[in-house]
Amino acid sequence: MMNQPARQSTAAVIAMLGGLLLGPSAFAAPPVVKVDGSSTVFPITEAVAEEFQKARKGAINVTVGISGTGGGFKKFCRGETDIANASRPILKKEMDDCSKAGIRYYELPVAYDALTVMVNPQNSFIKSMTVAELKKIWEPGAQGRINSWKDVNPAWPDQKLKLYGAGADSGTFDYFTEAIVGKAKSSRGDYTASEDDNVLVQGIAGDKGALGYFGFAYYIENQKKLKAVAIDGGNGPVAPTPENVDNGSYQPLSRPIFIYVSEKSLDKPEIRDFVDFYMKSARPLVQEVKYIPLPAKAYSLNLDHIARKKLGTVFGGQNETGLTIEQLMKREAQL
């Protein structure tokens, strides 16, 4: 008669052989939610992903990449990802690319951002700037002509101006150029550009003559190394703060930020689970990563739009600046 340890050992061998015969599916990896896109939206989605994976005890994995809003939409419209992080609305060409590939989507605003202009902390002469001054620095015609702070305003010192900003695939680049220069993607090219906001932080922090721009959360995270500039959009200087975004006074650099969810992906239970969790957890997590949360009813409205299959965008394929939270919530989406 076979003794107990031998019987257990034999059972273990049979189980192992059974697993090998059945192949990899017997030890299937957990399903994956694939997200890519904006570096601005990344901290929010990453925080949600971490909490979601903890809550699901590793039964579902979430990957969050950073290839910029434009890069994220390219992957999304090729069907390579389930969700696109976006710091600006989907544009007409991207809508066409998605349509050709049969990708339909939900546009879900998740927070507001105060796009922030910064100088080096050692800069003692800049506290605020007008939109006109920023345009003078960043418009394409400034390249080779506006090289020092004095070139912008004769009251400022003859100190070399060193510029840092978002890369061309970034939604932040599109939004900033539209809001400040008046046309998306219209910018001088002789500046340090990066899709990685941490590279820009280091650049501005290490250069006395620096000026740069990126999302509010990265400024708050590094505010000991940077100095935010109040923006005068025509009604006097206004600082980038959550209160000034909420009351609509920080213009024209307040903007909604989004996730876009593929309708096909949403048929998968793990994607639906993640999106539901995102909308129900967003408010505290948005605050935690230093962005400005939407009103609670905005997140409920997102889930309502999914339930009622309200697909598409409320922007008609164009970027738009100066939109308040209330105006955004009243719009109807269309493909």
Disulfide bonds with the S-S distance in Angstrom:
Cys77-Cys98 2.07
